């Protein structure tokens, strides 16, 4: 049977800290000829791009 909970009160293994460590948004996107280049943040590697 499905349990109904109030919005935002369901249990989840995903919290703000976990979400922040997996930021995958590109910081820079550029084109070189027919190639596309971008930088991607690596929070688990001290913020290396």
CHARMM internal coordinates of N, CA and C (Angstrom, degrees):
IC EDIT
DIST 1 N 1 CA 1.4457
DIST 1 CA 1 C 1.5299
ANGL 1 N 1 CA 1 C 109.18
DIST 1 C 2 N 1.3279
ANGL 1 CA 1 C 2 N 117.43
DIHE 1 N 1 CA 1 C 2 N 138.69
DIST 2 N 2 CA 1.4533
ANGL 1 C 2 N 2 CA 122.54
DIHE 1 CA 1 C 2 N 2 CA -179.40
DIST 2 CA 2 C 1.5224
ANGL 2 N 2 CA 2 C 110.41
DIHE 1 C 2 N 2 CA 2 C -78.77
DIST 2 C 3 N 1.3277
ANGL 2 CA 2 C 3 N 115.09
DIHE 2 N 2 CA 2 C 3 N 134.70
DIST 3 N 3 CA 1.4542
ANGL 2 C 3 N 3 CA 120.36
DIHE 2 CA 2 C 3 N 3 CA 178.51
DIST 3 CA 3 C 1.5315
ANGL 3 N 3 CA 3 C 108.85
DIHE 2 C 3 N 3 CA 3 C -95.13
DIST 3 C 4 N 1.3146
ANGL 3 CA 3 C 4 N 117.60
DIHE 3 N 3 CA 3 C 4 N 136.72
DIST 4 N 4 CA 1.4592
ANGL 3 C 4 N 4 CA 122.35
DIHE 3 CA 3 C 4 N 4 CA 178.47
DIST 4 CA 4 C 1.5200
ANGL 4 N 4 CA 4 C 109.02
DIHE 3 C 4 N 4 CA 4 C -104.38
DIST 4 C 5 N 1.3397
ANGL 4 CA 4 C 5 N 115.59
DIHE 4 N 4 CA 4 C 5 N 127.95
DIST 5 N 5 CA 1.4624
ANGL 4 C 5 N 5 CA 121.42
DIHE 4 CA 4 C 5 N 5 CA 178.91
DIST 5 CA 5 C 1.5193
ANGL 5 N 5 CA 5 C 109.26
DIHE 4 C 5 N 5 CA 5 C -125.21
DIST 5 C 6 N 1.3098
ANGL 5 CA 5 C 6 N 115.78
DIHE 5 N 5 CA 5 C 6 N 158.14
DIST 6 N 6 CA 1.4643
ANGL 5 C 6 N 6 CA 120.72
DIHE 5 CA 5 C 6 N 6 CA 177.07
DIST 6 CA 6 C 1.5259
ANGL 6 N 6 CA 6 C 109.85
DIHE 5 C 6 N 6 CA 6 C -65.43
DIST 6 C 7 N 1.3340
ANGL 6 CA 6 C 7 N 116.43
DIHE 6 N 6 CA 6 C 7 N 150.87
DIST 7 N 7 CA 1.4532
ANGL 6 C 7 N 7 CA 121.86
DIHE 6 CA 6 C 7 N 7 CA -179.44
DIST 7 CA 7 C 1.5282
ANGL 7 N 7 CA 7 C 110.30
DIHE 6 C 7 N 7 CA 7 C -53.41
DIST 7 C 8 N 1.3273
ANGL 7 CA 7 C 8 N 116.08
DIHE 7 N 7 CA 7 C 8 N 128.91
DIST 8 N 8 CA 1.4595
ANGL 7 C 8 N 8 CA 122.13
DIHE 7 CA 7 C 8 N 8 CA 177.22
DIST 8 CA 8 C 1.5132
ANGL 8 N 8 CA 8 C 115.38
DIHE 7 C 8 N 8 CA 8 C 81.99
DIST 8 C 9 N 1.3266
ANGL 8 CA 8 C 9 N 118.34
DIHE 8 N 8 CA 8 C 9 N 2.13
DIST 9 N 9 CA 1.4637
ANGL 8 C 9 N 9 CA 119.53
DIHE 8 CA 8 C 9 N 9 CA -176.84
DIST 9 CA 9 C 1.5263
ANGL 9 N 9 CA 9 C 113.17
DIHE 8 C 9 N 9 CA 9 C -106.07
DIST 9 C 10 N 1.3291
ANGL 9 CA 9 C 10 N 117.87
DIHE 9 N 9 CA 9 C 10 N 2.72
DIST 10 N 10 CA 1.4541
ANGL 9 C 10 N 10 CA 119.71
DIHE 9 CA 9 C 10 N 10 CA -179.06
DIST 10 CA 10 C 1.5272
ANGL 10 N 10 CA 10 C 110.06
DIHE 9 C 10 N 10 CA 10 C -76.67
DIST 10 C 11 N 1.3296
ANGL 10 CA 10 C 11 N 118.01
DIHE 10 N 10 CA 10 C 11 N 148.52
DIST 11 N 11 CA 1.4621
ANGL 10 C 11 N 11 CA 120.82
DIHE 10 CA 10 C 11 N 11 CA 178.74
DIST 11 CA 11 C 1.5331
ANGL 11 N 11 CA 11 C 110.57
DIHE 10 C 11 N 11 CA 11 C -72.03
DIST 11 C 12 N 1.3232
ANGL 11 CA 11 C 12 N 116.70
DIHE 11 N 11 CA 11 C 12 N 141.81
DIST 12 N 12 CA 1.4572
ANGL 11 C 12 N 12 CA 121.03
DIHE 11 CA 11 C 12 N 12 CA -179.85
DIST 12 CA 12 C 1.5212
ANGL 12 N 12 CA 12 C 109.86
DIHE 11 C 12 N 12 CA 12 C -148.14
DIST 12 C 13 N 1.3404
ANGL 12 CA 12 C 13 N 117.57
DIHE 12 N 12 CA 12 C 13 N 139.48
DIST 13 N 13 CA 1.4621
ANGL 12 C 13 N 13 CA 120.32
DIHE 12 CA 12 C 13 N 13 CA 176.37
DIST 13 CA 13 C 1.5312
ANGL 13 N 13 CA 13 C 111.70
DIHE 12 C 13 N 13 CA 13 C -77.20
DIST 13 C 14 N 1.3312
ANGL 13 CA 13 C 14 N 117.78
DIHE 13 N 13 CA 13 C 14 N -6.68
DIST 14 N 14 CA 1.4644
ANGL 13 C 14 N 14 CA 121.72
DIHE 13 CA 13 C 14 N 14 CA -178.11
DIST 14 CA 14 C 1.5238
ANGL 14 N 14 CA 14 C 109.17
DIHE 13 C 14 N 14 CA 14 C -97.76
DIST 14 C 15 N 1.3346
ANGL 14 CA 14 C 15 N 116.34
DIHE 14 N 14 CA 14 C 15 N 119.44
DIST 15 N 15 CA 1.4583
ANGL 14 C 15 N 15 CA 120.71
DIHE 14 CA 14 C 15 N 15 CA 176.64
DIST 15 CA 15 C 1.5308
ANGL 15 N 15 CA 15 C 108.76
DIHE 14 C 15 N 15 CA 15 C -119.41
DIST 15 C 16 N 1.3152
ANGL 15 CA 15 C 16 N 117.62
DIHE 15 N 15 CA 15 C 16 N 178.65
DIST 16 N 16 CA 1.4623
ANGL 15 C 16 N 16 CA 121.66
DIHE 15 CA 15 C 16 N 16 CA -176.75
DIST 16 CA 16 C 1.5240
ANGL 16 N 16 CA 16 C 111.77
DIHE 15 C 16 N 16 CA 16 C -60.55
DIST 16 C 17 N 1.3151
ANGL 16 CA 16 C 17 N 117.75
DIHE 16 N 16 CA 16 C 17 N -39.63
DIST 17 N 17 CA 1.4662
ANGL 16 C 17 N 17 CA 120.80
DIHE 16 CA 16 C 17 N 17 CA -179.48
DIST 17 CA 17 C 1.5245
ANGL 17 N 17 CA 17 C 110.98
DIHE 16 C 17 N 17 CA 17 C -62.56
DIST 17 C 18 N 1.3235
ANGL 17 CA 17 C 18 N 117.31
DIHE 17 N 17 CA 17 C 18 N -45.07
DIST 18 N 18 CA 1.4598
ANGL 17 C 18 N 18 CA 120.89
DIHE 17 CA 17 C 18 N 18 CA 179.52
DIST 18 CA 18 C 1.5283
ANGL 18 N 18 CA 18 C 110.81
DIHE 17 C 18 N 18 CA 18 C -64.30
DIST 18 C 19 N 1.3148
ANGL 18 CA 18 C 19 N 116.87
DIHE 18 N 18 CA 18 C 19 N -43.20
DIST 19 N 19 CA 1.4642
ANGL 18 C 19 N 19 CA 120.27
DIHE 18 CA 18 C 19 N 19 CA 179.54
DIST 19 CA 19 C 1.5240
ANGL 19 N 19 CA 19 C 111.01
DIHE 18 C 19 N 19 CA 19 C -62.62
DIST 19 C 20 N 1.3206
ANGL 19 CA 19 C 20 N 117.94
DIHE 19 N 19 CA 19 C 20 N -39.66
DIST 20 N 20 CA 1.4651
ANGL 19 C 20 N 20 CA 121.64
DIHE 19 CA 19 C 20 N 20 CA -178.90
DIST 20 CA 20 C 1.5197
ANGL 20 N 20 CA 20 C 112.41
DIHE 19 C 20 N 20 CA 20 C -68.21
DIST 20 C 21 N 1.3166
ANGL 20 CA 20 C 21 N 117.96
DIHE 20 N 20 CA 20 C 21 N -28.61
DIST 21 N 21 CA 1.4617
ANGL 20 C 21 N 21 CA 119.93
DIHE 20 CA 20 C 21 N 21 CA -179.39
DIST 21 CA 21 C 1.5105
ANGL 21 N 21 CA 21 C 112.38
DIHE 20 C 21 N 21 CA 21 C -78.89
DIST 21 C 22 N 1.3180
ANGL 21 CA 21 C 22 N 117.82
DIHE 21 N 21 CA 21 C 22 N -7.57
DIST 22 N 22 CA 1.4601
ANGL 21 C 22 N 22 CA 121.48
DIHE 21 CA 21 C 22 N 22 CA -178.57
DIST 22 CA 22 C 1.5237
ANGL 22 N 22 CA 22 C 112.30
DIHE 21 C 22 N 22 CA 22 C -117.90
DIST 22 C 23 N 1.3454
ANGL 22 CA 22 C 23 N 116.62
DIHE 22 N 22 CA 22 C 23 N 31.29
DIST 23 N 23 CA 1.4635
ANGL 22 C 23 N 23 CA 120.52
DIHE 22 CA 22 C 23 N 23 CA 177.70
DIST 23 CA 23 C 1.5140
ANGL 23 N 23 CA 23 C 108.40
DIHE 22 C 23 N 23 CA 23 C -66.99
DIST 23 C 24 N 1.3046
ANGL 23 CA 23 C 24 N 117.49
DIHE 23 N 23 CA 23 C 24 N 117.06
DIST 24 N 24 CA 1.4540
ANGL 23 C 24 N 24 CA 120.71
DIHE 23 CA 23 C 24 N 24 CA -177.23
DIST 24 CA 24 C 1.5120
ANGL 24 N 24 CA 24 C 113.52
DIHE 23 C 24 N 24 CA 24 C -113.23
DIST 24 C 25 N 1.3333
ANGL 24 CA 24 C 25 N 116.72
DIHE 24 N 24 CA 24 C 25 N 12.40
DIST 25 N 25 CA 1.4609
ANGL 24 C 25 N 25 CA 119.29
DIHE 24 CA 24 C 25 N 25 CA -178.19
DIST 25 CA 25 C 1.5250
ANGL 25 N 25 CA 25 C 110.54
DIHE 24 C 25 N 25 CA 25 C -68.83
DIST 25 C 26 N 1.3257
ANGL 25 CA 25 C 26 N 117.69
DIHE 25 N 25 CA 25 C 26 N 132.58
DIST 26 N 26 CA 1.4637
ANGL 25 C 26 N 26 CA 119.49
DIHE 25 CA 25 C 26 N 26 CA 178.41
DIST 26 CA 26 C 1.5201
ANGL 26 N 26 CA 26 C 110.85
DIHE 25 C 26 N 26 CA 26 C -66.68
DIST 26 C 27 N 1.3332
ANGL 26 CA 26 C 27 N 116.09
DIHE 26 N 26 CA 26 C 27 N 141.75
DIST 27 N 27 CA 1.4543
ANGL 26 C 27 N 27 CA 120.78
DIHE 26 CA 26 C 27 N 27 CA 178.93
DIST 27 CA 27 C 1.5161
ANGL 27 N 27 CA 27 C 112.21
DIHE 26 C 27 N 27 CA 27 C -91.58
DIST 27 C 28 N 1.2978
ANGL 27 CA 27 C 28 N 117.70
DIHE 27 N 27 CA 27 C 28 N -26.68
DIST 28 N 28 CA 1.4621
ANGL 27 C 28 N 28 CA 122.70
DIHE 27 CA 27 C 28 N 28 CA 179.89
DIST 28 CA 28 C 1.5151
ANGL 28 N 28 CA 28 C 107.59
DIHE 27 C 28 N 28 CA 28 C -147.78
DIST 28 C 29 N 1.3029
ANGL 28 CA 28 C 29 N 117.11
DIHE 28 N 28 CA 28 C 29 N 136.42
DIST 29 N 29 CA 1.4631
ANGL 28 C 29 N 29 CA 121.67
DIHE 28 CA 28 C 29 N 29 CA 175.13
DIST 29 CA 29 C 1.5186
ANGL 29 N 29 CA 29 C 106.81
DIHE 28 C 29 N 29 CA 29 C -128.67
DIST 29 C 30 N 1.3331
ANGL 29 CA 29 C 30 N 116.11
DIHE 29 N 29 CA 29 C 30 N 131.84
DIST 30 N 30 CA 1.4546
ANGL 29 C 30 N 30 CA 120.32
DIHE 29 CA 29 C 30 N 30 CA 178.74
DIST 30 CA 30 C 1.5141
ANGL 30 N 30 CA 30 C 110.59
DIHE 29 C 30 N 30 CA 30 C -145.41
DIST 30 C 31 N 1.3122
ANGL 30 CA 30 C 31 N 115.39
DIHE 30 N 30 CA 30 C 31 N 165.94
DIST 31 N 31 CA 1.4601
ANGL 30 C 31 N 31 CA 121.38
DIHE 30 CA 30 C 31 N 31 CA -178.84
DIST 31 CA 31 C 1.5185
ANGL 31 N 31 CA 31 C 109.55
DIHE 30 C 31 N 31 CA 31 C -122.77
DIST 31 C 32 N 1.3227
ANGL 31 CA 31 C 32 N 115.66
DIHE 31 N 31 CA 31 C 32 N 134.90
DIST 32 N 32 CA 1.4572
ANGL 31 C 32 N 32 CA 122.90
DIHE 31 CA 31 C 32 N 32 CA 175.17
DIST 32 CA 32 C 1.5186
ANGL 32 N 32 CA 32 C 105.65
DIHE 31 C 32 N 32 CA 32 C -125.75
DIST 32 C 33 N 1.3156
ANGL 32 CA 32 C 33 N 116.12
DIHE 32 N 32 CA 32 C 33 N 102.39
DIST 33 N 33 CA 1.4580
ANGL 32 C 33 N 33 CA 119.68
DIHE 32 CA 32 C 33 N 33 CA -174.40
DIST 33 CA 33 C 1.5174
ANGL 33 N 33 CA 33 C 109.68
DIHE 32 C 33 N 33 CA 33 C 61.61
DIST 33 C 34 N 1.3307
ANGL 33 CA 33 C 34 N 115.96
DIHE 33 N 33 CA 33 C 34 N -125.68
DIST 34 N 34 CA 1.4626
ANGL 33 C 34 N 34 CA 121.18
DIHE 33 CA 33 C 34 N 34 CA 179.52
DIST 34 CA 34 C 1.5278
ANGL 34 N 34 CA 34 C 112.18
DIHE 33 C 34 N 34 CA 34 C -90.40
DIST 34 C 35 N 1.3420
ANGL 34 CA 34 C 35 N 117.67
DIHE 34 N 34 CA 34 C 35 N 1.13
DIST 35 N 35 CA 1.4634
ANGL 34 C 35 N 35 CA 121.56
DIHE 34 CA 34 C 35 N 35 CA -177.79
DIST 35 CA 35 C 1.5195
ANGL 35 N 35 CA 35 C 111.28
DIHE 34 C 35 N 35 CA 35 C -96.52
DIST 35 C 36 N 1.3209
ANGL 35 CA 35 C 36 N 115.45
DIHE 35 N 35 CA 35 C 36 N 147.13
DIST 36 N 36 CA 1.4593
ANGL 35 C 36 N 36 CA 121.95
DIHE 35 CA 35 C 36 N 36 CA 174.77
DIST 36 CA 36 C 1.5200
ANGL 36 N 36 CA 36 C 107.90
DIHE 35 C 36 N 36 CA 36 C -109.99
DIST 36 C 37 N 1.3301
ANGL 36 CA 36 C 37 N 116.53
DIHE 36 N 36 CA 36 C 37 N 129.51
DIST 37 N 37 CA 1.4625
ANGL 36 C 37 N 37 CA 122.54
DIHE 36 CA 36 C 37 N 37 CA 179.32
DIST 37 CA 37 C 1.5217
ANGL 37 N 37 CA 37 C 108.82
DIHE 36 C 37 N 37 CA 37 C -119.68
DIST 37 C 38 N 1.3368
ANGL 37 CA 37 C 38 N 117.40
DIHE 37 N 37 CA 37 C 38 N 145.15
DIST 38 N 38 CA 1.4540
ANGL 37 C 38 N 38 CA 120.92
DIHE 37 CA 37 C 38 N 38 CA 177.63
DIST 38 CA 38 C 1.5168
ANGL 38 N 38 CA 38 C 109.90
DIHE 37 C 38 N 38 CA 38 C -151.94
DIST 38 C 39 N 1.3176
ANGL 38 CA 38 C 39 N 115.86
DIHE 38 N 38 CA 38 C 39 N 159.34
DIST 39 N 39 CA 1.4573
ANGL 38 C 39 N 39 CA 121.56
DIHE 38 CA 38 C 39 N 39 CA 172.51
DIST 39 CA 39 C 1.5206
ANGL 39 N 39 CA 39 C 107.34
DIHE 38 C 39 N 39 CA 39 C -104.34
DIST 39 C 40 N 1.3027
ANGL 39 CA 39 C 40 N 115.86
DIHE 39 N 39 CA 39 C 40 N 143.28
DIST 40 N 40 CA 1.4638
ANGL 39 C 40 N 40 CA 121.07
DIHE 39 CA 39 C 40 N 40 CA 179.14
DIST 40 CA 40 C 1.5233
ANGL 40 N 40 CA 40 C 108.31
DIHE 39 C 40 N 40 CA 40 C -127.80
DIST 40 C 41 N 1.3269
ANGL 40 CA 40 C 41 N 117.82
DIHE 40 N 40 CA 40 C 41 N 131.59
DIST 41 N 41 CA 1.4591
ANGL 40 C 41 N 41 CA 119.94
DIHE 40 CA 40 C 41 N 41 CA 179.32
DIST 41 CA 41 C 1.5207
ANGL 41 N 41 CA 41 C 111.43
DIHE 40 C 41 N 41 CA 41 C -67.43
DIST 41 C 42 N 1.3184
ANGL 41 CA 41 C 42 N 115.65
DIHE 41 N 41 CA 41 C 42 N 146.12
DIST 42 N 42 CA 1.4617
ANGL 41 C 42 N 42 CA 122.21
DIHE 41 CA 41 C 42 N 42 CA 176.86
DIST 42 CA 42 C 1.5335
ANGL 42 N 42 CA 42 C 108.09
DIHE 41 C 42 N 42 CA 42 C -127.82
DIST 42 C 43 N 1.3405
ANGL 42 CA 42 C 43 N 116.42
DIHE 42 N 42 CA 42 C 43 N 79.88
DIST 43 N 43 CA 1.4632
ANGL 42 C 43 N 43 CA 120.26
DIHE 42 CA 42 C 43 N 43 CA -176.25
DIST 43 CA 43 C 1.5216
ANGL 43 N 43 CA 43 C 113.60
DIHE 42 C 43 N 43 CA 43 C -58.13
DIST 43 C 44 N 1.3096
ANGL 43 CA 43 C 44 N 117.78
DIHE 43 N 43 CA 43 C 44 N -31.23
DIST 44 N 44 CA 1.4661
ANGL 43 C 44 N 44 CA 120.02
DIHE 43 CA 43 C 44 N 44 CA -178.76
DIST 44 CA 44 C 1.5206
ANGL 44 N 44 CA 44 C 111.89
DIHE 43 C 44 N 44 CA 44 C -77.64
DIST 44 C 45 N 1.3458
ANGL 44 CA 44 C 45 N 117.21
DIHE 44 N 44 CA 44 C 45 N -4.79
DIST 45 N 45 CA 1.4679
ANGL 44 C 45 N 45 CA 122.19
DIHE 44 CA 44 C 45 N 45 CA 177.70
DIST 45 CA 45 C 1.5257
ANGL 45 N 45 CA 45 C 109.49
DIHE 44 C 45 N 45 CA 45 C -118.00
DIST 45 C 46 N 1.3218
ANGL 45 CA 45 C 46 N 116.43
DIHE 45 N 45 CA 45 C 46 N 45.14
DIST 46 N 46 CA 1.4650
ANGL 45 C 46 N 46 CA 124.32
DIHE 45 CA 45 C 46 N 46 CA 178.28
DIST 46 CA 46 C 1.5246
ANGL 46 N 46 CA 46 C 112.42
DIHE 45 C 46 N 46 CA 46 C 58.93
DIST 46 C 47 N 1.3272
ANGL 46 CA 46 C 47 N 117.38
DIHE 46 N 46 CA 46 C 47 N 31.66
DIST 47 N 47 CA 1.4522
ANGL 46 C 47 N 47 CA 121.50
DIHE 46 CA 46 C 47 N 47 CA 176.61
DIST 47 CA 47 C 1.5099
ANGL 47 N 47 CA 47 C 115.11
DIHE 46 C 47 N 47 CA 47 C 81.71
DIST 47 C 48 N 1.3245
ANGL 47 CA 47 C 48 N 117.46
DIHE 47 N 47 CA 47 C 48 N 10.20
DIST 48 N 48 CA 1.4677
ANGL 47 C 48 N 48 CA 120.92
DIHE 47 CA 47 C 48 N 48 CA -179.38
DIST 48 CA 48 C 1.5154
ANGL 48 N 48 CA 48 C 109.93
DIHE 47 C 48 N 48 CA 48 C -58.02
DIST 48 C 49 N 1.3432
ANGL 48 CA 48 C 49 N 116.35
DIHE 48 N 48 CA 48 C 49 N 143.05
DIST 49 N 49 CA 1.4691
ANGL 48 C 49 N 49 CA 121.90
DIHE 48 CA 48 C 49 N 49 CA 175.88
DIST 49 CA 49 C 1.4942
ANGL 49 N 49 CA 49 C 109.27
DIHE 48 C 49 N 49 CA 49 C -112.18
END
COOR INIT
IC SEED 1 N 1 CA 1 C
IC BUILD
